[in-house]
Amino acid sequence: MRVADYIAEHLEKIGVRAVFLLSGGGMMHLLDAASRKDTLKYICNHHEQCSGMAADAYARVTSQLGVCYATSGPGGTNTLTAVVGAYQDSSPVLFISGQSKLSQTIEGTGSQGLRQFGTFEVDVIPTMKSVTKYAEMVTSATDIRYHLEKAIYLAMEGRPGPVFLDIPLDIQGAPIEVEKLRGFDPAEIKKASVEISSDQIKKIVQRLTTAKKPLILAGYGVRASNSVNQLLNIVRMLNIPVVTTSFGSDVVAYDNPLFVGHPGLKGDRPGNFAIQTADVILSVGCSLHVTTTGYELDKFAPDAYKILVDPDPFVLKREQVNVNEKVQMDVKLFLNKLESISETLKISKTSEAWIDKCREWKNNYSTYKEPHKHEDDKINFYDFSEKLDQAADANDIIVTDAGSAFYIFGQAFRYKQGQRLINSGSLGAMGFALPAATGAALGDPNRRILCVTGDGSLQTNLHELAVYKKNKLNIKLFVINNDGYVCIRNTQTSFFSGHLAGTSESSGVWIPNLKKTADAFELPFFTVDNNTDLALTIEKVFATPGPVFCEIITPNTQEIIPTVSSVRLPNGSMKSKPLHEMFPFMSEEEASKTLIFEQ
């Protein structure tokens, strides 16, 4: 058995069903071994970045390990954006790159400082160490079991994340005696013993249930830790309103009677009103990133006692938002304990007046009710979002790209319980949606994938459409035609008096005809430019088997509203508004009336 065969067999044994890759000479043994496995499907992308992003989405959908193979040199470096995205978004992905023969590498010859030794060689591990949980070159065939087991363990343990193994060509093809390989013992990893007492949990429950305006802030960490059901049970048992971050939009369904909204710079008014009014906030699975808190950190939830639960000690060490109580603990373990203890306590009833106020905000300030502009021959993006969320099934997986799709589907789309949202939540990588849809489709072939991207983002990974066609994936691709990069264009309009550069056809960006693009990849094509035909067009897209390409023609001045904006001070500096002061601004009278909570 070769090292490459051992790797493929081990991946198959732990339940991996797909490996995403672009073939290359530097990984020829890895590819050969994977291709010989009956239940390990190899998916051929046209760029290693796509392979990594697809593996990321596969991991999220399956809650298992995603796997990406890449060849040596540029193959490994092409995965970097995908590695960073998986690192920041806590996705357990195993990246394995091929490499020159060990005797032709900088590492193998001790030639540190030399820029290159072997053919197409790049000493990729130093680059990857800062954005992975584990990154090593395998320099001995007898160490493969150790490195593989350790990498997979670290990818899945604690806060998940990517790991990277670089395997020279001669090591890949080297014969091994499996029974003689040394294994990895998790006990060698020193982990801080972090355990919260039952008394501490009880105090948190009591603080929440005796508060006048309690609120739970749930982030993507709830999803990443596979503890959505525990959170929903806690919300129900404690009868406490809940808001979710844009990245964690799919954690709690819009129609949940205790769901309020999404706080943040480009969140919604109900979510921000609830955050700014609450007197106790339990933040779980949310790092309190600036996109959630706003830039004016001292004005985030100013009157609330804040409890932050996160497994990452570096998140807890960060001194930004004033947090009153920090709990370093695995999110799932914390929620399990919270759920168990809550069942044994006599729970004080949450103020109905507070719950009613949250529901009033939710009903009166829906993002769809904002003053969006409407044109006869264009479809406002928010209208498309509303029609799509009405048509989508609870079993659908929604995959969105960077830019306007990222913001609107994290702000306005009304998720049903069971639906999934997959996006480049932390990095905001353009083109992510296209390969992520591939990974989602392979992760769960029984679910329909609704992929929403922009005409600009489409160009960055256009070749992924060939993967849709080749594998007959059930992906319904909606491409927003807004003449390039509308979010950047809006920023240029605001800051540079309308002077545009590199954001539209007139300013340097040419987008090929989308119908001709779909035809080139032999995909069924639909287009719609008015609200009258929108619902019927979506219905036709859904009724068409296999991958489908649908163009949505939207205004090239699409606004993302509401939004927390900045104002220019007399001295020329910029100052951001607090979360509850979103543009378009409410009148002072309405604002004061809306935010008053009569206990």
N, C-alpha and C positions, 0 to 999 in steps of 0.2 A: 504493500500500500504506500502510495506517495503522500507527502505532506498535504498536497492539494486534495487528494481523495479523503484524507482524514478530516479536513476542514468541511468539505461538502457533506460527509456523513454525519458529522457532529451537528451541523446546522439543521439537517433533515431530522435528526433525533430530537432536537429541542423544539421542533414545530415550525421552523421557518419554511415557507412554501414558495417564496419568490426571491430571487437575487437580481438586482438591477445593475446593468453594466454597459460598457462600450468596449468591444473586444480590442485587444492589442497584444503585440508580441511579448511585452514584459509581464503579462499575466496569463500566458498561454496554458500553463498547467492548471491554474485556477479555473479558467473557463472550460477546459476539457473535462475536468472532474465534475463540475456543476452540471454540464450538459449530459452526463451519463446517469444522473439521478432521476428516478421516475417521478418522485413527488416534489422535487426542487426545480421549479420553473425558472429559467433564466430569461429576463426581459431585456431586449436590446434597445437602449436609447441612442440618441445621436450626439450626446454630449454628457460628459461625466457629471457636470453640475446637475443635469436632469436626473441622472441615476441616483445621486445623493438625495435630491429633493423628493423623488418618488419613494425612496427607502424611508425617508422621514415620515411621509404621509402614511405609508404602509404600517409603520410602527404605531402611529397614533390611532389608526382605525382598528388594528388588531390587538393593541395593548401588548404587543410582543416585540421582539427584536426586528429591526429593519436591517437589511444588508446591501451594501454597495461594493462592487468590485471596480477597480480602475487599473489601468496600465501604468507603466513607469513614467517618470518625467512629467510632461504636461498633463498626463492622465490624472496623476495624483494632485497636482496643483489646481486642476480644473474643479476638483471637489470642494475647494476651500470655502466658497460661499455657502454650499450646502452643509458643510461641517459647522460653520459658525451659526447658521440658522438652527440646526439641531441642538447646538450647545445652548443657545439663548432660549430656545423654546422647550428645552428639557425633553428631547426625543431620544430614545435609546437606539442608536444606529451604529452598526459595526461597519467601518470602512476598511477595506483591505486593498492595498495597492501593490502592484508588482514592482520589481526593481531589477537593476542590472545584477549580474552574478556578484556574489559576496566579495570575491577577489577583485572586482572592478568598482567597488563603492568606497566612498570617503570613510564611512563607518568601519567597513571591513578591513581597511588598510591603515586605519589610524591616521588619516590624512586631513584631520580637522583644520579648517582654514582654506583648504583647496576648494575652489568653486565647483569643479566637476572632475570626476575621474572616469566613470563608465559612459557608455553610449546612452545618450538621452537621460543621464542620471541627474536627479535632483535629491539632495539630502532633505527629504520632506518632513521628517519627524520633528526637528526643532521648530518648524513653522506650525505644526499641528499641536504641539504640547500645550500651548496657551489657550486653545479652544476645544480641548477634549478632556475627558476624565482619565484617559490613559492613552499613551502613544508610544509605541516601541517598534524598533526593527527586530525581526526574528533572525538572529545570527547563527542559530544552530537548529537543525531539524529536530533534535531530541527535546527542544524547548517548546515545540508548537502547542502541545496540550496545555502547558502552563500558561503561556501567553494568551491562548484562545479562551480558556476558561476564566482567566483573570479579567480579560477585556469584557467578556459578556457579563460577568458578575458585576463589574463596576458600571457598565452601561445601564443595568436595570436597578441597581441598588440605590437607596436613598433618593436624592433628586436625580432622575434619569438624565442621560446625556450621551453624546457620541464618543466612540473610542476608535483608535486608528492603529492598524498593524501594517507595516511595510515588510514585504517578504521577497527577498532576492530570488531570481529565477531558478538558480540551482537548488535553493532550499525548497522551493515549491515542488520540484520534481524529485527530491531526494527520497529514497525508500526509508521506511521506519518500521520498527516493531512496536505496535501500539501498546502491548502489555508492559513494555519497559519504559514508557513515557512517564515523566513526573507530572503530577497534577498540581492544581492550585488549591490552597486551603484558605477560605475566607477569613479564618482566624488570624492570618498574618496582617490583615488590614486593621489598623488601629482606629476604632471608631469611638468618638466621644459618647459616653453613656449619658443619654438625655432621656429623662423620664419625668413626667409630670405626675404629681400625686393626685389621688382622688379628691382630696380636700381642695386642691387648686382648681380642679375641674368644677367642683361644686360651687366655689366662689365665683367662677366665671358665669356659670348658669344663673346663680342668684343675682349677679350684677346685671345680667341681661334681662332677667324676668322681673326685676324690681325697678328697672329704668322706666322713665316715662316715654322715651322715644328710642327704643333699641333698634338696631339694624345689623344685619349680617351682610358683609361684603365678600362675595365669593369670586375667586379668580380661576384661571386655567389650571392651577395646581390641583384643584379638586378633580378635574377631569384626568390630569396626568397621573394622579394617585389612585385612579379607579374608585373614587368614593362619592360619586354623584348621588347614589341611592341613600347613603348615610346622611348627606347634606339635606336632601329632600325630606327625610324622616325628621331630622332635627328642626327644620323650618316649620314643619307641620306640628310637631309635638310642642314646641315652644311658642308657636303662633306669632313668629316675629317676621316682619317684612325683610325682604332680601333684594339686594342689587347685585349685578354681575358685571365684571369688566367686559370691555369689548372683545378681548381675546377669549374670554370664557362665556360668551353670549349664549352658547348652546347648553349650558349647565342647568339652567332653570327655564322652563317653558314660559313664553309670554302670557299664556292663559292661566298660569298658576295664580290663584287669588292673592298670594302674598308677594308675588314678584312686582317690583316697582319700575326698574329701568336700569340703564347703564351709565354710571358716572364717568367723567373724564373730559379731556379737552374737546374731543369730538364725540362725546357721549350724548345723552339726551337730558332734557330739563327735569323730568321726574327723578331720574337717578341722582342728578346733582342736587336737586332740592332736598331729597332724603338725606344725602350725605351731609349737607351743610346744616341741617336742622337736628339731626340725631344727637342724643346725649350719651349713648354707648354704642360703639361699633366693634364687632368682632370681624376682623379681616382674616380670612383663611384661604390659603392657596393663591394669595395675591401679594405681590412684592411691594405694593404701594409705589409703583413706578410713576414718573412724572406725567405720563400720558393719562394716568388715572387721577392723580392728586391735583394736577394743574401746576403751573410754575410758581405761583404764590404759596409756597409750602406752609407758611405760618397761618394761612387762611383756609387750609383744608380741614373740614370738620372742626371748626374752632371751638365748639362747646362740647365735643364728645370725648369721653374716656375711651382711648383706643387700645385694643388688644390685637396684637399681630402674631399669627401662628405661621411659621415657615420652617422647613427643614434645613434651609441654607444659612449657616452662621454668618456669611458675609452680607446677606440681606438684612439680618438683624443688627449687624454692626454699623450699617450705613446710617449716618446721622443726617437725616433730612427732615422728614415729617416727625413731629413730636409724638412718640408712641409711649403710652403709659405702662403697658405690660407686654413683654416680649416672651414668646414661647417657642423654643427651638424643638421641633418635633415633626415626625412624619405626619403629613396631613391626614392620611387614612387612619393611622393609629390614634391621632387626636380626635377625629370625628367618631371613631368607634367608641372611644371612652366617653366622649360627650353624649353620644346617643344612649349608651348603656346607663350612665349615671342619671341622665334626664328622665329615663323611664322609672327610676326609683324615687324621684323627688316630687314633692307637692309643688307644682308649678304655679307661680302667681300669674294671673291672667293679664296679657298684654293689653294696654289701653286700646279700646275700640276706637276712641277718637283719633289716636295716632294711626291706626290701620286705615281708618276712613280717610284721613288726610292723605296718606300715601296713595290710596286708590283714586282720590280726587285728582292728584297730580298726574297719575297715569292716564286717567280718562281725558282730562282737559288739555294735556300738553303732549299728546302723541307727536312723534316726529313727522308723521304723515300729515299733520294739521298745520305744519309750518308754512309760511307764505312762499311755497315753491313756484317758480315761473313755469307757465305752460304755453306751448306753441302748437299750432295745428299740424305742422309737418315734422315735429320732433317729439321724442318721448322723454319727459323728465325722469332721471334715474330713480328718483324716489317712487314714481308711479310704477316703473318696472319692478322695483323691489317689492312693492305691495302686491302686485299681480302675481309675481312669482311665489311669494310666501303663501298666498291664498291657494295656489295650484299645487304646491309641493306636498308630498306625502310625509308622514312622520318617520318613514324609513329612509328618506333621502339623505345624502351626504352633500353638503354645500361647500364648495371649494372656491375661495376668492383670491384675487390678486392684489397687488399693491395699488396705491392711488385711491381713486374715488370708490372703487369696488370694496376695498379694504375698509374704508370709513363707513360707507352707507350700510354695508351688511353687518357691521359691528355695532351700528347705531339704531337702524330702523327696522331691519328684517325681524319678523316675529317668529322666533323659533318654536317648533313643536317639540314636546318631550320625546326623545329618541333620535331626533335629527342631530347631525354632527356638523360643526363648522371647522374647516381646515384652512388655515392661512399662515402666512409668514408673520406671526404675531409680533415678534420683537424686532426682527431685521427689516421687515417690509420690502423683501426682495422682489423686484419686478420680474415677471415671468414665472414666479413660483407656482402659480395655480395650474399651469399646463402639465408639468410632470407630477405635481401633487395629485392631480386628478387620476393620473395613471396609477400611482401608488395606492390611492384609495380604492380604485376599481379592482385592483389585484388583491388588496387586503380583504375586501368583502364583495365578491362577484355577484352576490344576490341583491345588492343595493344599487339604486340609480345615483349617478354622480351629476350634480348640477354645478358646472364650472363657469364662473363669471370672471372675465378678464377684460382689459381695455385694448383698444386697437394698438396702442403703444406697447403695452406689456406683451402682447401677442408676438411682436416681432423678436423679442429677446430669446424666446424658446419655440419659435414657430415649427421647427422640425419635429416637435413632440407629436404633432398631428399625425405623422406617419406611424407612430407607435399606436395611436388610437385605432387607425385603420387596420394595421397589421394584426392586432390582437382582438379586433371586434369588440372594443370596450364599450360598456353602456354609459357613455359620457355625453351629456347634453351641454355643448359649449355655447355660452352666450357672450358675444363680443360687443362691447360698448364702443360704438363709433362716435368719437367726440373730437376728431381731428388732432389726435396726438396725446399730449399730456395735459389734461385739463387742470389738475391740482397745481402743477408748477405754473401753468399759465395764469391761474387765478392769483397766485402769489406775486408773479411779475406785474400783473395789472395793479395790484394793491401797493406794491413797494416802489415800482419804477415807472409810475404814471402811464401804464399801458404799453410800455416798450417791451416787445416780445423777442425772445431769442431761443431757438432750439426746442420749441414746444408745439409747433404747428407747421402745416405745409408752407404757409407764407413766411415762416421764420426759420425754415431749414429742415423740417422733418417731413419726409414723404412716406405715406402709408400706402402700400399696394392695394388695389381693389380687392375687397374682402370676398366677393363672389368668386373671382378668379383664383383667389387663394384656396377657398374651399374646394373648388373644382380640381385644382392641382393635386390635392390630397384625396380626391374621390370621395368627398363627404357630402351628404345631403345638405342643401343650403336653404335657409329661410331668411327673410329680412322684413323688418317692420319699422315704420316711422310715425305711427299714430296710435293713440290710446284706444280708438275704436276697434282696431284689429289686434291689439296686443294680446288679450286673453286667448283669442282663437289661435293666434300664432304659437303661443306657448303650448296650447293643447295639441297642435299638430306636431310640434317638436317632440313632445312626450310620446306621441303615438307612433313616431318613426323609430324602428328598431336600430340598435347599434349607435355608433357615434354620429352626432348631428352638429352642424355649425349654424348658429343663428345670429344674425347681425341686428343689434338694437341701435337705431339712429337717435342720438341724444344731442342736446344743445352743446355747442363748444364753449359755452360760458356757464356750465353747470356749477351751481353753488353747493357747498357742503354746509348745510345749516340744520340745526343750530350748532354753533361752535363758540368756544371760549376764545375771544380775540384779544389782541394787544392794542394799546393806544400809544401814540407818540407823545412824549412829554415835551414841554417847551425847550428843554436843553438838548433835544434830539434823541434821547434814549427811549427805549421801549419798555412798557410796563404791562404785564398781563392782568386781566380781570380775574377775580375769584370764580370758582366753578359755577355758582348760581347766576352770575351775570353773563349770560350767553347772548351772542348776536344771532338774529336781530333782537335788539334790546327791548325789554318790556318797559312800559311807562313806569315811573316811580310809584304811581298809585297802584297799578296792578301788581308790581313786584312786592310792595309792602303788604298788600292784602293777601297775596298768594302765599307768602312765606310765613305769615303769622299762624302759629299753631295754638289754638285755644285748648288748654288741657282740661 
